[in-house]
Amino acid sequence: MTIDTCPDRLRVDAHDLELIRICRHHNPHGVFGWHRIGEASDDPYLAVVRTRQIGAEKVVLRMDGVGEIEMVNTGDDIFVAGLENADPHAYRLEVTWPGGFTTDLADAYNFLPTLGDMDLYLIGEGRHEHLWEVLGSHVRRYDSTMGDVDGVSFAVWAPNAKGVAVIGDFNGWNCTQHPMRSLGSSGVWEIFIPGVKKGATYKYAIHTPDARRDKADPMARRAETPPATGSIVCESSFTWSDDEWMDTRRTTDWQKKPMSVYEVHLGSWNLGEDYRDLAKDLVDYVKEMGYTHVEFMPVAEHPFGGSWGYQVSGYYAPSSRWGTPDGLRYLIDQFHRNGIGVLVDWVPAHFPKDDWALARFDGPALYEHPDWRRGEQTDWGTYVFDFGRREVKNFLVANALYWCEEFHVDGLRVDAVASMLYLDYSKKDGEWLPNQYGGREHLEAVQFLQEMNATVHRTFPGVLTVAEESTSWPGVTAPTDHNGLGFSMKWNMGWMNDTLSYFKEDPINRSWHHGEITFSMVYAYSEKFILPISHDEVVHGKGSLWTRMPGDAWNKAAGVRSLFGYMWAHPGKQLLFQGQEFAQKQEWGESRSLDWGDKEGWEGEYHRGVTELVKKLNAVYAATPALYTLDDKPEGFSWVKCDDAQGNVLAFIRHGSDGDKLLCVCNFGGMTHKGYNLGMPEAGTWELVLNTDAKEFEGAGNELAETVSTITYPWDNQDHSISIDIPAMSVQWYLKQA
């Protein structure tokens, strides 16, 4: 058969050919590949094989049981071969390229879809909890009588597209080589391409009525290192060794356990280290410091490093800035093997407008809400997810599960929850749309958060979800079956703001701000709280903790130490951002390492002293059930002294579920109080277990009694009292003896 003798029945139909040329064919698999063409009266052909090989000089069809047939180029680099047998047979294509180079290929258009009917049904319903297993790119192998076929399947949700093709380094980025098929009304486009391997770089060429958009894969599990924007075919070969941790986690109630969190930006903790470097250095450091958990600022891929990861372009791809996905798995595995939990920041509130990522993915708004009054956060220059769309909600819920399943994370700290809950968040009149009842509550976002929390907790018992929520929205940590949002814990932003506001005041002025330091106990049990001093408090001109403290270097160090002594004793878990554990002088910057040299300068002893205090705080905290077992219960706390504004003194008792008690005494003033009387609720002896003013922490080292006992001397409406010395700018912990 030659081009002149090739029957029209074997050629591509003119209408199909035009759609192929402009990359707008919904079913290229119906054109290319093997097809039965039935009985014919004017020629002997009962089946046809068609393939498009851009730039090929010759294509030979090698078919099992048939032999070799040289295919005819009918134009547009479309090669065809007629078959006299209507039965399907396995086949391969031998393609000769200019210069005589030959490749042996299986045909991409001779494979069934890699998504089944149930997958498509669940995607349409917005309930596919393992979405990453069917969308995106996946290395696959098929058995064949013509030899095993290795390749990669690609699937993407683009319901508004007129045509979609895979482009990559394996096809010259030519969008006419591998057009994808549309799987009905699901909006999913799919193809399996033999010969593509792990590590290949690709995108989707998405054709809309008026443009072609080359897009990174929303479900890519690896991405190129920015500023490059391609997706990378990824396959994990990692073997986990954290079974003991994972088994224990399933039955752990962290609300009743010590929880001290070290927040980390992986790129700047020690600039230049990747996931595997950090698996040694960071793990050793966090363990030495005594933290129970580490929290990573967002590790999902993001185009702009200055966003710190809070503007995500690849929700399923760990950032390539610091290594491979398996490198991140190794880092988390090492934390688990050392008994340390791992939380990651997760950003479902909004995403950037980069035209190669999620924004206007297939033409009109898809992942974002179509009305700008709901679909944009103008302050941040980002789009807001359309939480009411089933497929979008599925994308996000599955993403939460993905990090728990594939990376064994122990918690998700959900960023910017307040921006999700309120339709008028940071907006002026006329810039937002009320809900169906005329209110400002974002009902679809509420439903999404409830579904995400309930699904994560059902699927992964022991995994925490933590809300960064800066308002008084009720029931953030209430169960979803009680109409709460269902988070495990919430950042206590009110405590953070009031506390830092108080500590920046000169001690001589603090008596006028006493209410700021006591107010947190008014609402301490309204939610299950974490006390955060996060990255947000040491950037954008706010200064570091060190620079916020009044006075000279000694007083600054004493101020930081007394803040930490108070913080670790206050009800709630605690979180401290990297660098604050040694009172870094400068604000944090994502483009440089922490200022480890602060501990080596002429004031270095003060910074080393803060480090030693944090170690001691974590150690005593973990060994003292009174400080954590009743964190969310009013019976876990009682005031001893809260009204001495003039003396800048606070004193309270923390109570444990097993009856143990710890007395915390704080003097935030510049004057030492000698023989200070405290009324006590019962008789007993108390042992000093921590003193932030001790010489080992570079404090003044004033001599304090190691034990103090109550006397029967009424004070402050109590029958018993103790008399103690309280050094200036210091905190002491006393443990009640049995």
C-alpha positions as semicolon CSV with decimal commas, in nm:
position;residue;x (nm);y (nm);z (nm)
1;M;0,000;0,000;0,000
2;T;0,128;0,349;-0,091
3;I;-0,001;0,698;-0,029
4;D;-0,174;0,683;-0,365
5;T;-0,342;0,351;-0,297
6;C;-0,431;0,413;0,067
7;P;-0,811;0,385;0,100
8;D;-0,997;0,679;0,251
9;R;-1,129;0,445;0,522
10;L;-0,777;0,418;0,662
11;R;-0,708;0,789;0,661
12;V;-0,807;1,033;0,935
13;D;-1,142;1,194;0,870
14;A;-1,112;1,557;0,757
15;H;-1,306;1,689;1,058
16;D;-1,100;1,483;1,300
17;L;-0,782;1,592;1,125
18;E;-0,867;1,958;1,170
19;L;-0,936;1,908;1,541
20;I;-0,609;1,717;1,574
21;R;-0,419;1,997;1,402
22;I;-0,552;2,262;1,641
23;C;-0,526;2,032;1,948
24;R;-0,899;2,039;2,023
25;H;-0,993;1,675;1,979
26;H;-1,177;1,524;2,275
27;N;-1,103;1,165;2,174
28;P;-0,771;1,123;1,991
29;H;-0,777;0,759;2,102
30;G;-1,073;0,717;1,866
31;V;-0,851;0,834;1,581
32;F;-0,509;0,688;1,658
33;G;-0,424;0,335;1,763
34;W;-0,586;0,012;1,646
35;H;-0,947;0,023;1,524
36;R;-1,177;-0,230;1,360
37;I;-1,336;-0,079;1,046
38;G;-1,568;-0,367;0,956
39;E;-1,652;-0,529;0,624
40;A;-1,557;-0,363;0,296
41;S;-1,647;-0,436;-0,062
42;D;-1,378;-0,237;-0,235
43;D;-1,066;-0,321;-0,031
44;P;-0,947;-0,604;0,192
45;Y;-0,880;-0,406;0,511
46;L;-1,082;-0,494;0,822
47;A;-0,876;-0,293;1,077
48;V;-0,639;0,000;1,082
49;V;-0,352;0,126;1,297
50;R;-0,281;0,500;1,293
51;T;-0,005;0,688;1,469
52;R;0,134;1,039;1,459
53;Q;0,510;1,063;1,489
54;I;0,618;1,423;1,440
55;G;0,930;1,441;1,224
56;A;0,963;1,066;1,163
57;E;1,103;0,944;0,830
58;K;0,956;0,596;0,848
59;V;0,735;0,391;1,079
60;V;0,714;0,012;1,071
61;L;0,428;-0,168;1,243
62;R;0,542;-0,490;1,413
63;M;0,237;-0,692;1,512
64;D;0,225;-1,017;1,706
65;G;0,123;-1,299;1,469
66;V;0,118;-1,070;1,167
67;G;0,475;-0,957;1,112
68;E;0,607;-0,623;0,989
69;I;0,416;-0,367;0,783
70;E;0,564;-0,040;0,667
71;M;0,311;0,232;0,747
72;V;0,210;0,502;0,501
73;N;0,256;0,873;0,582
74;T;-0,076;1,027;0,481
75;G;0,030;1,379;0,573
76;D;0,070;1,572;0,898
77;D;0,313;1,296;1,000
78;I;0,018;1,061;1,045
79;F;0,118;0,706;0,953
80;V;-0,140;0,436;0,880
81;A;-0,141;0,063;0,811
82;G;-0,438;-0,145;0,695
83;L;-0,490;-0,492;0,842
84;E;-0,671;-0,779;0,676
85;N;-0,743;-0,944;1,012
86;A;-1,005;-0,778;1,232
87;D;-0,881;-0,940;1,555
88;P;-0,674;-0,716;1,785
89;H;-0,310;-0,812;1,835
90;A;-0,033;-0,668;2,045
91;Y;0,196;-0,445;1,842
92;R;0,487;-0,204;1,855
93;L;0,612;0,075;1,633
94;E;0,964;0,097;1,495
95;V;1,021;0,466;1,420
96;T;1,312;0,591;1,210
97;W;1,415;0,952;1,265
98;P;1,634;1,183;1,056
99;G;1,993;1,063;1,067
100;G;1,889;0,699;1,082
101;F;1,819;0,689;1,455
102;T;1,555;0,426;1,538
103;T;1,329;0,384;1,839
104;D;1,103;0,094;1,931
105;L;0,777;0,216;2,087
106;A;0,452;0,088;2,223
107;D;0,158;0,298;2,103
108;A;0,020;0,550;2,352
109;Y;-0,322;0,523;2,185
110;N;-0,359;0,148;2,233
111;F;-0,426;0,148;2,609
112;L;-0,743;0,164;2,814
113;P;-0,795;0,458;3,054
114;T;-0,606;0,434;3,381
115;L;-0,907;0,568;3,574
116;G;-1,202;0,338;3,633
117;D;-1,571;0,420;3,645
118;M;-1,567;0,432;4,025
119;D;-1,278;0,682;4,019
120;L;-1,470;0,909;3,784
121;Y;-1,786;0,876;3,990
122;L;-1,607;0,969;4,312
123;I;-1,432;1,263;4,144
124;G;-1,767;1,389;4,017
125;E;-1,914;1,355;4,366
126;G;-1,614;1,527;4,524
127;R;-1,540;1,226;4,745
128;H;-1,222;1,066;4,606
129;E;-1,005;1,060;4,917
130;H;-0,702;0,920;4,729
131;L;-0,718;1,167;4,442
132;W;-0,341;1,175;4,403
133;E;-0,340;0,805;4,312
134;V;-0,549;0,857;3,996
135;L;-0,475;1,215;3,884
136;G;-0,132;1,351;3,806
137;S;0,152;1,144;3,662
138;H;0,225;0,784;3,756
139;V;0,492;0,538;3,646
140;R;0,321;0,219;3,525
141;R;0,413;-0,118;3,371
142;Y;0,200;-0,342;3,151
143;D;0,266;-0,699;3,041
144;S;0,248;-0,772;2,667
145;T;0,329;-1,057;2,432
146;M;0,549;-0,805;2,250
147;G;0,743;-0,729;2,570
148;D;0,672;-0,541;2,891
149;V;0,563;-0,181;2,843
150;D;0,695;0,083;3,082
151;G;0,566;0,437;3,076
152;V;0,378;0,710;3,256
153;S;0,008;0,783;3,278
154;F;-0,111;1,142;3,294
155;A;-0,453;1,261;3,411
156;V;-0,577;1,612;3,479
157;W;-0,909;1,773;3,568
158;A;-0,984;2,049;3,316
159;P;-1,360;2,050;3,246
160;N;-1,363;2,377;3,051
161;A;-1,080;2,285;2,812
162;K;-1,142;2,233;2,441
163;G;-0,837;2,013;2,419
164;V;-0,547;1,904;2,640
165;A;-0,207;1,759;2,552
166;V;0,094;1,646;2,751
167;I;0,410;1,837;2,660
168;G;0,751;1,758;2,798
169;D;1,118;1,692;2,745
170;F;1,022;1,354;2,596
171;N;0,830;1,499;2,300
172;G;1,005;1,827;2,231
173;W;0,730;2,019;2,415
174;N;0,516;1,968;2,104
175;C;0,147;1,986;2,192
176;T;0,042;1,792;1,879
177;Q;0,234;1,475;1,970
178;H;0,038;1,352;2,273
179;P;-0,317;1,491;2,284
180;M;-0,522;1,349;2,572
181;R;-0,873;1,203;2,570
182;S;-1,165;1,345;2,763
183;L;-1,331;1,094;2,994
184;G;-1,691;1,199;2,945
185;S;-1,857;1,451;3,172
186;S;-1,601;1,404;3,452
187;G;-1,383;1,683;3,317
188;V;-1,081;1,450;3,340
189;W;-0,835;1,416;3,049
190;E;-0,606;1,113;3,038
191;I;-0,330;0,937;2,845
192;F;-0,064;0,670;2,905
193;I;0,262;0,739;2,723
194;P;0,500;0,443;2,687
195;G;0,870;0,510;2,723
196;V;0,841;0,810;2,953
197;K;1,040;0,759;3,270
198;K;1,068;0,880;3,625
199;G;1,235;1,221;3,627
200;A;1,076;1,343;3,303
201;T;0,967;1,707;3,304
202;Y;0,623;1,795;3,171
203;K;0,327;2,032;3,164
204;Y;-0,022;2,029;3,020
205;A;-0,098;2,233;2,707
206;I;-0,456;2,337;2,776
207;H;-0,651;2,482;2,487
208;T;-0,938;2,718;2,557
209;P;-1,157;2,887;2,296
210;D;-0,918;3,180;2,276
211;A;-0,576;3,070;2,399
212;R;-0,329;2,794;2,480
213;R;-0,212;2,778;2,839
214;D;0,087;2,566;2,939
215;K;0,017;2,461;3,296
216;A;0,205;2,279;3,568
217;D;0,024;1,971;3,692
218;P;-0,196;2,056;3,996
219;M;-0,143;1,700;4,119
220;A;0,231;1,681;4,047
221;R;0,419;1,516;4,330
222;R;0,744;1,684;4,236
223;A;0,825;2,014;4,066
224;E;1,128;2,180;3,914
225;T;1,325;2,410;4,139
226;P;1,201;2,769;4,101
227;P;1,221;2,979;3,895
228;A;1,166;2,682;3,660
229;T;0,799;2,583;3,661
230;G;0,771;2,234;3,511
231;S;0,630;1,929;3,684
232;I;0,843;1,616;3,727
233;V;0,735;1,253;3,703
234;C;0,793;1,114;4,051
235;E;0,805;0,766;4,201
236;S;0,898;0,698;4,563
237;S;1,140;0,425;4,659
238;F;1,151;0,517;5,026
239;T;1,107;0,258;5,301
240;W;0,977;0,393;5,631
241;S;1,126;0,283;5,963
242;D;0,893;0,467;6,203
243;D;0,645;0,186;6,278
244;E;0,683;0,226;6,654
245;W;0,605;0,598;6,637
246;M;0,309;0,549;6,404
247;D;0,160;0,272;6,618
248;T;0,188;0,483;6,932
249;R;0,047;0,792;6,762
250;R;-0,286;0,625;6,686
251;T;-0,375;0,611;7,055
252;T;-0,205;0,932;7,173
253;D;-0,412;1,221;7,304
254;W;-0,175;1,516;7,271
255;Q;-0,407;1,733;7,476
256;K;-0,298;1,532;7,779
257;K;0,068;1,512;7,679
258;P;0,353;1,764;7,691
259;M;0,372;1,950;7,361
260;S;0,647;2,202;7,296
261;V;0,681;2,300;6,930
262;Y;0,981;2,441;6,744
263;E;0,869;2,628;6,431
264;V;1,118;2,607;6,144
265;H;1,169;2,753;5,800
266;L;1,369;2,475;5,639
267;G;1,552;2,701;5,398
268;S;1,694;2,942;5,655
269;W;1,753;2,739;5,969
270;N;2,100;2,680;5,830
271;L;2,121;2,814;5,476
272;G;2,233;2,561;5,216
273;E;2,120;2,248;5,398
274;D;1,876;2,016;5,223
275;Y;1,627;1,767;5,367
276;R;1,895;1,503;5,422
277;D;2,138;1,744;5,586
278;L;1,862;1,862;5,817
279;A;1,782;1,498;5,902
280;K;2,106;1,502;6,098
281;D;2,165;1,859;6,211
282;L;1,810;1,981;6,275
283;V;1,692;1,654;6,427
284;D;1,988;1,646;6,666
285;Y;1,931;2,010;6,764
286;V;1,557;1,975;6,827
287;K;1,619;1,662;7,032
288;E;1,895;1,830;7,234
289;M;1,668;2,127;7,305
290;G;1,394;1,897;7,433
291;Y;1,111;1,990;7,198
292;T;0,839;1,732;7,148
293;H;0,742;1,856;6,801
294;V;0,875;2,050;6,509
295;E;0,655;2,256;6,279
296;F;0,766;2,328;5,924
297;M;0,654;2,645;5,755
298;P;0,493;2,537;5,425
299;V;0,696;2,279;5,237
300;A;0,463;2,258;4,936
301;E;0,613;2,409;4,620
302;H;0,584;2,785;4,584
303;P;0,720;3,016;4,315
304;F;0,839;3,305;4,534
305;G;1,070;3,232;4,825
306;G;0,973;3,559;4,987
307;S;0,622;3,425;5,042
308;W;0,783;3,176;5,286
309;G;0,567;2,907;5,126
310;Y;0,232;3,069;5,201
311;Q;0,152;3,118;4,831
312;V;0,147;2,762;4,701
313;S;0,169;2,658;4,337
314;G;0,214;2,281;4,387
315;Y;-0,003;2,147;4,667
316;Y;0,115;1,789;4,624
317;A;0,483;1,863;4,558
318;P;0,735;1,920;4,840
319;S;0,958;2,209;4,745
320;S;1,254;2,105;4,532
321;R;1,457;2,389;4,686
322;W;1,562;2,150;4,960
323;G;1,576;1,817;4,780
324;T;1,350;1,537;4,665
325;P;1,020;1,413;4,810
326;D;1,201;1,107;4,943
327;G;1,447;1,342;5,109
328;L;1,158;1,498;5,299
329;R;1,031;1,151;5,389
330;Y;1,375;1,069;5,527
331;L;1,377;1,387;5,736
332;I;1,036;1,311;5,888
333;D;1,134;0,948;5,943
334;Q;1,440;1,058;6,139
335;F;1,234;1,289;6,357
336;H;0,997;1,002;6,433
337;R;1,281;0,764;6,512
338;N;1,398;1,021;6,768
339;G;1,054;1,053;6,927
340;I;0,970;1,393;6,776
341;G;0,643;1,473;6,600
342;V;0,622;1,673;6,277
343;L;0,358;1,931;6,189
344;V;0,346;2,115;5,857
345;D;0,182;2,444;5,771
346;W;-0,099;2,397;5,518
347;V;-0,250;2,677;5,310
348;P;-0,600;2,602;5,174
349;A;-0,718;2,962;5,196
350;H;-0,570;3,109;4,879
351;F;-0,317;3,062;4,598
352;P;-0,107;3,289;4,373
353;K;-0,206;3,421;4,031
354;D;0,094;3,285;3,836
355;D;-0,039;3,201;3,489
356;W;0,141;2,863;3,469
357;A;-0,018;2,725;3,788
358;L;-0,372;2,695;3,926
359;A;-0,495;3,040;3,828
360;R;-0,767;3,031;3,559
361;F;-0,647;2,679;3,497
362;D;-0,853;2,585;3,193
363;G;-0,976;2,926;3,085
364;P;-1,245;3,060;3,318
365;A;-1,227;3,040;3,696
366;L;-1,191;2,676;3,804
367;Y;-1,018;2,639;4,139
368;E;-1,103;2,998;4,236
369;H;-1,448;3,144;4,287
370;P;-1,562;3,315;3,965
371;D;-1,686;3,634;4,136
372;W;-1,389;3,849;4,235
373;R;-1,571;3,957;4,549
374;R;-1,534;3,601;4,676
375;G;-1,257;3,478;4,453
376;E;-0,979;3,724;4,538
377;Q;-0,782;3,843;4,839
378;T;-0,677;4,182;4,713
379;D;-0,447;4,253;5,009
380;W;-0,237;3,949;4,921
381;G;-0,281;3,958;4,543
382;T;-0,410;3,600;4,543
383;Y;-0,711;3,396;4,439
384;V;-0,946;3,232;4,691
385;F;-1,057;2,872;4,643
386;D;-1,418;2,806;4,547
387;F;-1,500;2,606;4,861
388;G;-1,852;2,536;4,741
389;R;-1,739;2,343;4,432
390;R;-1,725;1,969;4,498
391;E;-1,415;1,898;4,293
392;V;-1,222;2,187;4,451
393;K;-1,315;2,077;4,800
394;N;-1,208;1,724;4,705
395;F;-0,872;1,857;4,579
396;L;-0,805;2,017;4,918
397;V;-0,940;1,744;5,147
398;A;-0,745;1,481;4,953
399;N;-0,437;1,703;4,981
400;A;-0,466;1,706;5,361
401;L;-0,489;1,327;5,356
402;Y;-0,197;1,308;5,112
403;W;0,046;1,471;5,352
404;C;-0,067;1,240;5,632
405;E;-0,054;0,927;5,416
406;E;0,249;0,984;5,198
407;F;0,470;1,181;5,438
408;H;0,352;1,055;5,779
409;V;0,301;1,410;5,909
410;D;0,158;1,429;6,259
411;G;-0,037;1,748;6,215
412;L;-0,151;2,023;5,982
413;R;-0,137;2,382;6,101
414;V;-0,399;2,551;5,884
415;D;-0,295;2,902;5,786
416;A;-0,519;3,209;5,768
417;V;-0,840;3,042;5,887
418;A;-1,000;3,376;5,970
419;S;-0,970;3,483;5,605
420;M;-1,171;3,175;5,513
421;L;-1,443;3,214;5,772
422;Y;-1,545;3,573;5,696
423;L;-1,662;3,690;5,355
424;D;-1,568;4,047;5,444
425;Y;-1,222;3,962;5,576
426;S;-0,995;4,261;5,502
427;K;-1,251;4,399;5,254
428;K;-1,437;4,725;5,224
429;D;-1,806;4,772;5,159
430;G;-1,886;4,670;4,804
431;E;-1,590;4,432;4,788
432;W;-1,767;4,128;4,928
433;L;-2,085;3,927;4,880
434;P;-2,298;3,822;5,179
435;N;-2,406;3,462;5,223
436;Q;-2,753;3,334;5,137
437;Y;-2,884;3,463;5,470
438;G;-2,729;3,807;5,432
439;G;-2,446;3,741;5,678
440;R;-2,070;3,769;5,659
441;E;-1,997;3,405;5,746
442;H;-1,849;3,201;5,462
443;L;-2,075;2,897;5,496
444;E;-1,906;2,691;5,224
445;A;-1,564;2,744;5,383
446;V;-1,705;2,639;5,721
447;Q;-1,839;2,318;5,565
448;F;-1,505;2,254;5,397
449;L;-1,311;2,294;5,722
450;Q;-1,552;2,067;5,904
451;E;-1,521;1,801;5,635
452;M;-1,143;1,827;5,625
453;N;-1,108;1,797;6,003
454;A;-1,357;1,512;6,036
455;T;-1,198;1,321;5,748
456;V;-0,841;1,362;5,874
457;H;-0,933;1,257;6,228
458;R;-1,135;0,959;6,105
459;T;-0,865;0,840;5,869
460;F;-0,559;0,915;6,081
461;P;-0,628;0,892;6,456
462;G;-0,370;1,087;6,652
463;V;-0,300;1,340;6,376
464;L;-0,355;1,700;6,489
465;T;-0,519;1,983;6,301
466;V;-0,434;2,329;6,433
467;A;-0,606;2,653;6,335
468;E;-0,437;2,988;6,300
469;E;-0,757;3,178;6,372
470;S;-0,730;3,534;6,498
471;T;-1,092;3,613;6,589
472;S;-1,341;3,490;6,847
473;W;-1,524;3,253;6,611
474;P;-1,697;3,009;6,846
475;G;-1,619;2,639;6,854
476;V;-1,299;2,628;6,650
477;T;-1,187;2,323;6,850
478;A;-1,535;2,190;6,922
479;P;-1,624;1,859;6,751
480;T;-1,800;1,879;6,418
481;D;-2,093;1,677;6,555
482;H;-2,142;1,966;6,801
483;N;-2,138;2,215;6,513
484;G;-1,776;2,307;6,579
485;L;-1,506;2,338;6,317
486;G;-1,339;2,025;6,451
487;F;-0,978;2,142;6,492
488;S;-0,763;1,971;6,752
489;M;-0,611;2,298;6,873
490;K;-0,603;2,669;6,797
491;W;-0,326;2,926;6,812
492;N;-0,398;3,170;7,094
493;M;-0,339;3,493;6,905
494;G;-0,496;3,704;7,179
495;W;-0,248;3,575;7,437
496;M;0,038;3,639;7,198
497;N;-0,064;3,996;7,119
498;D;-0,134;4,094;7,480
499;T;0,177;3,927;7,616
500;L;0,417;4,081;7,366
501;S;0,250;4,420;7,411
502;Y;0,303;4,391;7,786
503;F;0,667;4,283;7,766
504;K;0,772;4,563;7,533
505;E;0,681;4,814;7,808
506;D;0,950;4,937;8,040
507;P;0,905;4,763;8,377
508;I;0,829;5,097;8,538
509;N;0,521;5,127;8,315
510;R;0,399;4,769;8,335
511;S;0,173;4,834;8,633
512;W;-0,048;5,035;8,397
513;H;-0,076;4,735;8,163
514;H;-0,136;4,463;8,421
515;G;-0,466;4,364;8,263
516;E;-0,291;4,266;7,942
517;I;-0,097;3,992;8,120
518;T;-0,393;3,855;8,317
519;F;-0,671;3,882;8,057
520;S;-0,586;3,555;7,882
521;M;-0,725;3,355;8,173
522;V;-1,072;3,500;8,110
523;Y;-1,100;3,289;7,792
524;A;-0,825;3,030;7,840
525;Y;-1,071;2,739;7,834
526;S;-1,294;2,856;7,551
527;E;-1,074;2,657;7,311
528;K;-0,785;2,412;7,320
529;F;-0,493;2,648;7,276
530;I;-0,134;2,661;7,162
531;L;0,060;2,969;7,275
532;P;0,255;3,087;6,970
533;I;0,547;3,319;6,929
534;S;0,572;3,252;6,559
535;H;0,760;3,384;6,258
536;D;0,496;3,654;6,211
537;E;0,612;3,822;6,533
538;V;0,975;3,869;6,430
539;V;0,941;4,019;6,079
540;H;0,817;4,327;5,892
541;G;0,973;4,580;6,129
542;K;0,831;4,431;6,447
543;G;1,179;4,348;6,570
544;S;1,295;4,032;6,738
545;L;1,206;3,935;7,093
546;W;1,548;4,068;7,190
547;T;1,493;4,414;7,042
548;R;1,142;4,438;7,186
549;M;1,267;4,400;7,540
550;P;1,348;4,732;7,712
551;G;1,681;4,812;7,872
552;D;2,041;4,704;7,825
553;A;2,162;4,358;7,724
554;W;2,126;4,213;8,074
555;N;1,768;4,339;8,106
556;K;1,679;4,223;7,755
557;A;1,800;3,873;7,837
558;A;1,614;3,878;8,170
559;G;1,300;3,993;7,989
560;V;1,317;3,708;7,737
561;R;1,386;3,455;8,013
562;S;1,095;3,574;8,227
563;L;0,863;3,570;7,923
564;F;0,955;3,208;7,853
565;G;0,922;3,105;8,218
566;Y;0,571;3,251;8,221
567;M;0,483;3,110;7,878
568;W;0,580;2,751;7,956
569;A;0,376;2,761;8,279
570;H;0,064;2,917;8,126
571;P;-0,221;2,680;8,029
572;G;-0,183;2,565;7,670
573;K;0,090;2,409;7,462
574;Q;0,368;2,634;7,338
575;L;0,535;2,716;7,009
576;L;0,855;2,911;6,954
577;F;0,997;3,016;6,618
578;Q;1,355;2,934;6,528
579;G;1,613;3,175;6,662
580;Q;1,403;3,288;6,956
581;E;1,536;2,999;7,164
582;F;1,865;3,191;7,179
583;A;1,707;3,538;7,155
584;Q;1,836;3,622;6,808
585;K;1,898;3,994;6,787
586;Q;1,787;4,065;6,431
587;E;1,454;4,006;6,271
588;W;1,434;3,679;6,084
589;G;1,502;3,676;5,708
590;E;1,424;3,380;5,482
591;S;1,730;3,438;5,264
592;R;1,995;3,396;5,534
593;S;2,081;3,150;5,809
594;L;1,987;3,209;6,169
595;D;2,233;3,435;6,344
596;W;2,409;3,156;6,527
597;G;2,695;3,397;6,590
598;D;2,482;3,586;6,842
599;K;2,598;3,330;7,095
600;E;2,963;3,402;7,019
601;G;2,971;3,783;7,049
602;W;3,047;3,998;7,351
603;E;2,690;3,954;7,473
604;G;2,698;3,588;7,379
605;E;2,668;3,459;7,734
606;Y;2,321;3,607;7,759
607;H;2,210;3,427;7,442
608;R;2,368;3,102;7,557
609;G;2,185;3,150;7,886
610;V;1,851;3,179;7,706
611;T;1,931;2,859;7,516
612;E;2,007;2,674;7,838
613;L;1,685;2,803;7,991
614;V;1,475;2,674;7,701
615;K;1,638;2,333;7,738
616;K;1,558;2,334;8,109
617;L;1,202;2,456;8,053
618;N;1,135;2,174;7,809
619;A;1,287;1,916;8,040
620;V;1,099;2,023;8,354
621;Y;0,777;2,076;8,156
622;A;0,790;1,722;8,012
623;A;0,853;1,577;8,358
624;T;0,572;1,771;8,531
625;P;0,217;1,646;8,458
626;A;0,069;1,948;8,635
627;L;0,181;2,156;8,336
628;Y;-0,003;1,961;8,067
629;T;-0,255;1,698;8,176
630;L;-0,538;1,945;8,242
631;D;-0,441;2,208;7,986
632;D;-0,795;2,257;7,860
633;K;-0,978;2,221;8,192
634;P;-1,048;2,508;8,438
635;E;-0,961;2,278;8,726
636;G;-0,604;2,273;8,593
637;F;-0,539;2,632;8,704
638;S;-0,594;2,854;9,006
639;W;-0,480;3,205;9,080
640;V;-0,266;3,273;9,385
641;K;-0,193;3,637;9,306
642;C;-0,333;3,830;9,012
643;D;-0,403;4,178;9,150
644;D;-0,058;4,315;9,238
645;A;-0,025;4,552;8,945
646;Q;0,199;4,786;9,142
647;G;0,449;4,510;9,219
648;N;0,423;4,350;8,872
649;V;0,373;4,015;9,041
650;L;0,171;3,715;8,921
651;A;0,140;3,380;9,094
652;F;-0,071;3,079;9,003
653;I;-0,087;2,706;9,057
654;R;-0,107;2,448;8,779
655;H;-0,285;2,126;8,876
656;G;-0,230;1,783;8,726
657;S;-0,483;1,508;8,672
658;D;-0,297;1,291;8,924
659;G;-0,306;1,560;9,193
660;D;0,039;1,711;9,150
661;K;0,076;2,089;9,172
662;L;0,323;2,345;9,044
663;L;0,339;2,703;9,171
664;C;0,457;2,964;8,920
665;V;0,568;3,300;9,061
666;C;0,649;3,589;8,825
667;N;0,808;3,926;8,899
668;F;0,796;4,136;8,582
669;G;0,915;4,447;8,759
670;G;1,259;4,598;8,796
671;M;1,268;4,564;9,176
672;T;1,340;4,250;9,377
673;H;1,075;4,165;9,635
674;K;1,216;4,033;9,962
675;G;0,991;3,829;10,191
676;Y;0,692;3,852;9,957
677;N;0,382;3,694;10,108
678;L;0,152;3,469;9,906
679;G;-0,171;3,329;10,044
680;M;-0,186;2,954;9,982
681;P;-0,494;2,731;9,960
682;E;-0,339;2,450;10,164
683;A;-0,047;2,362;10,386
684;G;0,261;2,204;10,235
685;T;0,622;2,225;10,126
686;W;0,724;2,344;9,783
687;E;1,055;2,269;9,608
688;L;1,220;2,515;9,371
689;V;1,258;2,335;9,036
690;L;1,328;2,629;8,804
691;N;1,455;2,985;8,844
692;T;1,504;3,200;8,533
693;D;1,736;3,425;8,736
694;A;1,979;3,142;8,810
695;K;2,346;3,177;8,724
696;E;2,328;2,879;8,487
697;F;2,104;3,095;8,267
698;E;2,326;3,404;8,306
699;G;2,087;3,560;8,557
700;A;2,185;3,752;8,869
701;G;2,218;3,429;9,064
702;N;2,052;3,556;9,381
703;E;2,037;3,291;9,650
704;L;1,687;3,147;9,685
705;A;1,560;2,887;9,928
706;E;1,548;2,542;9,768
707;T;1,229;2,462;9,959
708;V;0,963;2,679;10,116
709;S;0,691;2,570;10,355
710;T;0,359;2,729;10,433
711;I;0,280;2,867;10,772
712;T;-0,059;2,907;10,934
713;Y;-0,074;3,277;10,874
714;P;-0,381;3,409;10,691
715;W;-0,310;3,613;10,381
716;D;-0,527;3,718;10,086
717;N;-0,829;3,533;10,228
718;Q;-0,630;3,209;10,261
719;D;-0,557;3,027;10,588
720;H;-0,196;2,955;10,489
721;S;0,083;3,157;10,337
722;I;0,444;3,143;10,231
723;S;0,710;3,412;10,233
724;I;0,958;3,409;9,944
725;D;1,212;3,629;9,772
726;I;1,130;3,711;9,408
727;P;1,423;3,854;9,210
728;A;1,354;4,134;8,962
729;M;1,263;4,027;8,607
730;S;1,237;3,659;8,690
731;V;1,008;3,357;8,716
732;Q;1,028;3,069;8,962
733;W;0,857;2,729;8,955
734;Y;0,794;2,541;9,279
735;L;0,672;2,181;9,281
736;K;0,458;2,072;9,576
737;Q;0,607;1,784;9,769
738;A;0,392;1,489;9,867
